[in-house]
């Protein structure tokens, strides 16, 4: 039956889709697909939220892990690292290492500051005036 359809000049759905895609690409160019992909991604993000992407990413990662094994990620990570090293050189890693170190230092300082502020706030709440055994809450500032 499919043979008869081909003889009459008909094409399969996949052939028609491929031909239509090539026509659109030739008419609008590669950037058209980038734009509609970005718009589609923004729409999905607005409708389903960030957690949707986390779920499908985990599902895809689990599938790849089951099919290829955990060592696959090590192989592609090394391959990617070697490609970046060849393209950008060792100084690139020194630069991003410094940036990362500065960021970590900044986050630690912010964490310490937030912890000390929380401790001060808790101490302020617990401050009491013990006049004749009476407990009085701290006055708001």
PyMOL commands that set and color helices and strands:
alter all, ss='L'
color gray80, all
select helices_A, chain A and resi 2-7+13-28+30-48+50-68+71-88+90-126
alter helices_A, ss='H'
color red, helices_A
deselect
rebuild
show_as cartoon
